[in-house]
Structure formats: structure tokens, C-alpha cells
Amino acid sequence: MWWWRTEDKDGNEVTVAGELAGEKFPSQSDAESWVGEVFGELAEQGVDAVVLFEGERRVYGPMSLHP
């Protein structure tokens, strides 16, 4: 499964609330599409960057949610 770690500007994990919490995806494409749709909501909850994982393997990131 693919999933995103959400981080603050210092690289500390940020726990998000509601429907954004704990999302898992069957493919990298699904995970990337999801973050593209909700990055604004994540930023509103204090997320500055995301890191993509496949299981325990870090794929890439941190990727900033800011311009």
C-alpha cells in the first residue's frame, strides 16, 4: 500500500484529522492524485510537506505543499 507521511517545516510528523487521516492507496498514481486534490486542506491543518511511502519504503520527499 502507498501512503503519505505529513510533516511540518522542521520534518516532524503532523497528525491530520478527519477524512484526511490514515489514507492508504493501491498505487502510486492514486496516492499522487489524492495529494493533488487535498493539498490545500492538508496545509490548513499545519502540513508543510509530504513524503510518499510504499509500505515501509520511502519513495520520495519531502515535497513542499507551498509554492
Backbone as JSON Lines, residues from 0, in Angstrom:
{"i":0,"aa":"M","n":[0.83,-1.19,0.0],"ca":[0.0,0.0,0.0],"c":[0.88,1.25,0.0]}
{"i":1,"aa":"W","n":[0.36,2.27,-0.61],"ca":[1.03,3.57,-0.7],"c":[0.39,4.52,0.3]}
{"i":2,"aa":"W","n":[1.2,5.38,0.91],"ca":[0.68,6.33,1.88],"c":[1.62,7.53,1.99]}
{"i":3,"aa":"W","n":[1.07,8.6,2.54],"ca":[1.82,9.84,2.72],"c":[2.11,10.08,4.19]}
{"i":4,"aa":"R","n":[3.35,10.44,4.49],"ca":[3.69,10.98,5.81],"c":[3.54,12.49,5.69]}
{"i":5,"aa":"T","n":[2.84,13.1,6.62],"ca":[2.62,14.54,6.61],"c":[3.56,15.17,7.63]}
{"i":6,"aa":"E","n":[4.23,16.26,7.23],"ca":[5.27,16.85,8.08],"c":[5.1,18.36,8.2]}
{"i":7,"aa":"D","n":[5.65,18.9,9.29],"ca":[5.74,20.35,9.44],"c":[7.04,20.82,8.81]}
{"i":8,"aa":"K","n":[7.33,22.11,8.9],"ca":[8.51,22.67,8.23],"c":[9.82,22.13,8.78]}
{"i":9,"aa":"D","n":[9.8,21.56,9.99],"ca":[11.0,21.0,10.6],"c":[11.14,19.5,10.37]}
{"i":10,"aa":"G","n":[10.21,18.91,9.63],"ca":[10.27,17.48,9.35],"c":[9.61,16.61,10.4]}
{"i":11,"aa":"N","n":[8.93,17.22,11.34],"ca":[8.2,16.45,12.36],"c":[6.86,16.0,11.79]}
{"i":12,"aa":"E","n":[6.45,14.81,12.15],"ca":[5.18,14.31,11.65],"c":[4.01,15.11,12.2]}
{"i":13,"aa":"V","n":[3.05,15.41,11.31],"ca":[1.83,16.13,11.68],"c":[0.68,15.14,11.56]}
{"i":14,"aa":"T","n":[-0.13,15.05,12.6],"ca":[-1.31,14.2,12.57],"c":[-2.47,15.02,12.03]}
{"i":15,"aa":"V","n":[-3.05,14.55,10.93],"ca":[-4.19,15.25,10.35],"c":[-5.48,14.61,10.83]}
{"i":16,"aa":"A","n":[-6.54,15.4,10.8],"ca":[-7.84,14.96,11.32],"c":[-8.81,14.66,10.2]}
{"i":17,"aa":"G","n":[-9.88,13.99,10.57],"ca":[-11.0,13.75,9.65],"c":[-10.68,12.76,8.55]}
{"i":18,"aa":"E","n":[-11.27,13.0,7.4],"ca":[-11.15,12.09,6.26],"c":[-9.74,12.04,5.68]}
{"i":19,"aa":"L","n":[-8.89,12.99,6.03],"ca":[-7.53,13.02,5.51],"c":[-6.6,12.08,6.26]}
{"i":20,"aa":"A","n":[-6.99,11.65,7.44],"ca":[-6.13,10.83,8.29],"c":[-6.05,9.39,7.8]}
{"i":21,"aa":"G","n":[-4.83,8.87,7.76],"ca":[-4.62,7.45,7.53],"c":[-4.98,6.92,6.16]}
{"i":22,"aa":"E","n":[-5.03,7.76,5.16],"ca":[-5.38,7.3,3.81],"c":[-4.3,6.35,3.27]}
{"i":23,"aa":"K","n":[-4.74,5.26,2.67],"ca":[-3.86,4.28,2.0],"c":[-4.35,4.11,0.57]}
{"i":24,"aa":"F","n":[-3.43,3.83,-0.34],"ca":[-3.77,3.79,-1.76],"c":[-3.18,2.54,-2.41]}
{"i":25,"aa":"P","n":[-3.87,1.98,-3.42],"ca":[-3.39,0.77,-4.08],"c":[-2.25,1.03,-5.07]}
{"i":26,"aa":"S","n":[-2.05,2.3,-5.47],"ca":[-1.0,2.59,-6.45],"c":[-0.38,3.96,-6.18]}
{"i":27,"aa":"Q","n":[0.8,4.17,-6.74],"ca":[1.46,5.47,-6.62],"c":[0.63,6.54,-7.29]}
{"i":28,"aa":"S","n":[0.07,6.24,-8.43],"ca":[-0.76,7.18,-9.16],"c":[-1.96,7.64,-8.32]}
{"i":29,"aa":"D","n":[-2.62,6.71,-7.66],"ca":[-3.76,7.06,-6.8],"c":[-3.32,7.96,-5.66]}
{"i":30,"aa":"A","n":[-2.18,7.66,-5.05],"ca":[-1.67,8.47,-3.95],"c":[-1.34,9.89,-4.42]}
{"i":31,"aa":"E","n":[-0.7,9.99,-5.57],"ca":[-0.32,11.3,-6.09],"c":[-1.55,12.11,-6.51]}
{"i":32,"aa":"S","n":[-2.54,11.47,-7.07],"ca":[-3.78,12.16,-7.44],"c":[-4.47,12.71,-6.19]}
{"i":33,"aa":"W","n":[-4.52,11.89,-5.15],"ca":[-5.17,12.3,-3.91],"c":[-4.5,13.52,-3.32]}
{"i":34,"aa":"V","n":[-3.17,13.5,-3.2],"ca":[-2.48,14.63,-2.58],"c":[-2.65,15.89,-3.43]}
{"i":35,"aa":"G","n":[-2.75,15.72,-4.74],"ca":[-3.0,16.86,-5.61],"c":[-4.37,17.48,-5.38]}
{"i":36,"aa":"E","n":[-5.32,16.68,-4.96],"ca":[-6.68,17.17,-4.71],"c":[-6.84,17.8,-3.33]}
{"i":37,"aa":"V","n":[-6.08,17.34,-2.35],"ca":[-6.31,17.77,-0.96],"c":[-5.17,18.57,-0.35]}
{"i":38,"aa":"F","n":[-4.17,18.96,-1.14],"ca":[-3.01,19.63,-0.54],"c":[-3.41,20.91,0.2]}
{"i":39,"aa":"G","n":[-4.41,21.62,-0.29],"ca":[-4.86,22.83,0.4],"c":[-5.43,22.54,1.78]}
{"i":40,"aa":"E","n":[-6.2,21.48,1.87],"ca":[-6.78,21.07,3.16],"c":[-5.69,20.61,4.12]}
{"i":41,"aa":"L","n":[-4.69,19.91,3.58],"ca":[-3.57,19.48,4.41],"c":[-2.83,20.69,4.97]}
{"i":42,"aa":"A","n":[-2.56,21.67,4.1],"ca":[-1.86,22.88,4.53],"c":[-2.65,23.61,5.62]}
{"i":43,"aa":"E","n":[-3.97,23.63,5.51],"ca":[-4.81,24.27,6.53],"c":[-4.67,23.59,7.89]}
{"i":44,"aa":"Q","n":[-4.3,22.31,7.89],"ca":[-4.13,21.56,9.13],"c":[-2.69,21.59,9.63]}
{"i":45,"aa":"G","n":[-1.85,22.45,9.03],"ca":[-0.49,22.62,9.51],"c":[0.55,21.77,8.81]}
{"i":46,"aa":"V","n":[0.18,21.12,7.72],"ca":[1.13,20.3,6.97],"c":[1.91,21.2,6.02]}
{"i":47,"aa":"D","n":[3.23,21.12,6.06],"ca":[4.09,21.89,5.17],"c":[4.65,21.05,4.03]}
{"i":48,"aa":"A","n":[4.78,19.74,4.26],"ca":[5.37,18.86,3.25],"c":[4.83,17.45,3.42]}
{"i":49,"aa":"V","n":[4.96,16.66,2.36],"ca":[4.55,15.25,2.4],"c":[5.68,14.38,1.88]}
{"i":50,"aa":"V","n":[5.71,13.15,2.38],"ca":[6.69,12.15,1.95],"c":[5.91,10.91,1.54]}
{"i":51,"aa":"L","n":[6.19,10.39,0.35],"ca":[5.47,9.22,-0.16],"c":[6.2,7.93,0.22]}
{"i":52,"aa":"F","n":[5.43,6.96,0.73],"ca":[5.94,5.65,1.09],"c":[5.15,4.57,0.36]}
{"i":53,"aa":"E","n":[5.85,3.49,0.03],"ca":[5.21,2.25,-0.4],"c":[5.54,1.25,0.7]}
{"i":54,"aa":"G","n":[4.55,0.95,1.52],"ca":[4.81,0.13,2.7],"c":[5.76,0.89,3.62]}
{"i":55,"aa":"E","n":[6.91,0.3,3.9],"ca":[7.91,0.95,4.75],"c":[8.99,1.65,3.93]}
{"i":56,"aa":"R","n":[8.95,1.51,2.61],"ca":[9.98,2.09,1.73],"c":[9.64,3.53,1.37]}
{"i":57,"aa":"R","n":[10.58,4.41,1.69],"ca":[10.42,5.82,1.32],"c":[10.67,5.96,-0.17]}
{"i":58,"aa":"V","n":[9.7,6.5,-0.9],"ca":[9.8,6.63,-2.35],"c":[10.38,7.99,-2.72]}
{"i":59,"aa":"Y","n":[9.81,9.06,-2.18],"ca":[10.38,10.4,-2.36],"c":[9.79,11.38,-1.37]}
{"i":60,"aa":"G","n":[10.44,12.52,-1.29],"ca":[10.02,13.58,-0.4],"c":[11.1,13.88,0.6]}
{"i":61,"aa":"P","n":[10.94,14.93,1.34],"ca":[9.72,15.7,1.47],"c":[9.45,16.59,0.27]}
{"i":62,"aa":"M","n":[8.17,16.73,-0.04],"ca":[7.7,17.58,-1.13],"c":[6.84,18.68,-0.48]}
{"i":63,"aa":"S","n":[7.25,19.92,-0.69],"ca":[6.55,21.06,-0.09],"c":[5.15,21.2,-0.65]}
{"i":64,"aa":"L","n":[4.24,21.64,0.19],"ca":[2.87,21.95,-0.24],"c":[2.71,23.43,-0.55]}
{"i":65,"aa":"H","n":[3.8,24.18,-0.44],"ca":[3.76,25.62,-0.67],"c":[4.38,25.96,-2.02]}
{"i":66,"aa":"P","n":[3.93,27.08,-2.61],"ca":[4.51,27.49,-3.91],"c":[5.99,27.84,-3.83]}
